[in-house]
Amino acid sequence: MGLQLDEIRTLMQDLENSSLREFSLQAEDFNLHLSKNEMSQPVVGTMQPTVAPQPAVVAESKSTEGTADLGTDNSVLIEAALVGTVYLKPKPDAAAFKEVGDHVNIGEQVAIIEAMKLMTPVKSEVAGTIKEILVEEEDVVDYGHALFRIQPDA
């Protein structure tokens, strides 16, 4: 089974004018998928056999502690454990989790990183005093990006 270009255009126009969000047509050697969803990937029609899609992997939503590395002068860096937007406050109108000079305990939350609408807490792996905050509110950070410099308790 194959469709002519004008038939595909008619299907596209019909989908656009309908309340349907997606349309799929499969035959032995033909596969057509039309979608109005913005995040769908373009599909190129080929005469190759189709492969069943793999199930999506869902990440667990558990607290991700930042990676702690020794900085210069024996301070410890708390680094981003994932790529996303960093928030230093629990809510836009609330006070920051921590300020420079504040004491932090092991496991205490110091920030949030948002990735794909999932809010992941950033927790300290050391007890000490926050010496420096290395990011601003709503900065986009990469994996391993330094967020805080902490002077460990003696």
C-alpha positions in Angstrom: 0.0 0.0 0.0 1.3 3.5 -0.8 -0.3 6.9 -0.8 0.2 9.6 -3.4 1.4 13.0 -2.3 -2.0 14.6 -2.9 -3.6 11.9 -0.7 -1.1 12.6 2.1 -1.8 16.3 1.8 -5.5 15.7 2.0 -5.0 13.6 5.2 -2.9 16.4 6.7 -5.5 19.0 6.0 -8.3 16.7 7.4 -6.3 16.2 10.6 -5.7 20.0 10.9 -9.4 20.6 10.6 -10.4 17.9 13.1 -10.3 17.6 16.8 -7.9 14.6 16.6 -4.3 15.2 17.8 -2.6 12.3 16.0 -3.3 9.9 13.1 -1.3 6.8 12.3 -1.6 4.5 9.2 0.3 1.3 8.9 0.5 -1.4 6.2 2.9 -4.1 5.3 5.6 -1.8 3.8 4.2 1.6 4.6 3.9 3.7 7.8 2.5 7.2 8.1 2.2 9.1 11.4 0.7 12.6 11.5 0.6 14.6 14.7 -0.4 18.1 15.9 1.6 17.8 19.0 4.5 20.2 19.1 7.1 17.8 20.6 6.7 15.0 18.0 9.6 14.3 15.8 9.2 14.5 12.0 8.6 11.2 10.3 10.1 10.4 6.9 8.1 7.9 5.0 10.3 5.0 3.8 9.6 1.6 2.5 11.5 -0.1 5.3 9.9 -2.4 7.9 8.9 -0.6 11.0 10.3 -1.5 14.4 8.1 -1.4 17.5 8.9 1.6 19.7 10.8 1.0 22.8 9.1 1.9 26.1 10.1 5.2 27.6 12.4 5.1 30.5 11.0 7.0 33.5 13.5 8.5 35.9 12.8 8.0 39.6 12.0 11.2 41.4 14.4 11.0 44.4 16.6 13.6 46.0 19.8 14.0 44.1 22.6 15.3 46.1 25.1 17.6 44.4 28.5 16.2 43.9 31.0 17.5 46.4 34.6 18.2 45.3 37.4 19.7 47.2 38.1 23.2 45.9 41.2 25.2 46.6 41.9 26.1 50.3 40.2 22.9 51.5 36.7 24.3 50.7 34.2 21.9 49.2 32.2 22.6 46.0 28.6 21.4 45.7 28.0 20.7 42.0 24.9 20.2 39.9 24.1 16.5 39.5 22.0 17.2 36.4 21.4 19.8 33.7 18.6 22.2 34.4 17.5 25.5 35.9 18.7 26.2 39.4 16.5 27.9 42.0 18.0 29.2 45.2 14.5 29.7 46.9 11.7 27.2 47.5 9.2 29.7 46.1 9.6 32.9 44.1 8.5 35.1 47.1 10.3 33.1 49.8 13.7 33.7 51.3 16.7 31.8 49.8 17.5 28.3 51.2 20.9 29.6 52.3 22.9 32.8 52.1 26.7 33.4 52.3 27.8 32.8 55.9 24.9 30.5 56.8 25.8 27.1 58.3 24.7 24.0 56.4 24.4 20.4 57.7 24.9 17.1 55.8 21.7 16.3 53.8 20.3 19.8 54.2 18.7 21.3 51.0 20.5 24.3 49.5 18.8 24.6 46.1 16.5 23.0 43.6 17.3 22.1 40.0 14.4 21.9 37.6 14.7 19.6 34.6 11.7 18.8 32.4 9.3 20.1 35.0 10.8 17.8 37.6 12.0 19.6 40.7 15.1 17.9 42.2 16.5 19.0 45.5 20.2 19.8 45.8 21.5 18.7 49.2 24.8 19.3 50.9 27.1 16.4 51.4 29.2 18.2 54.0 28.6 20.2 57.2 30.1 23.7 57.1 29.7 27.3 56.3 28.6 28.6 52.9 31.6 30.6 51.7 30.3 31.5 48.2 27.2 31.1 46.1 28.5 30.5 42.5 25.1 30.8 40.6 22.3 33.2 40.4 18.6 32.5 40.7 17.2 30.7 37.5 20.7 30.2 36.0 20.8 27.2 33.6 23.5 24.8 34.8 25.2 21.8 33.3 26.1 18.5 35.0 29.1 19.2 37.2 28.6 23.0 37.3 29.7 24.4 40.7 26.8 25.8 42.7 28.2 26.5 46.2 31.6 26.7 47.9 31.5 25.4 51.5 34.1 25.7 54.2 33.8 22.3 56.1 33.5 22.3 59.9 36.8 21.5 61.6 
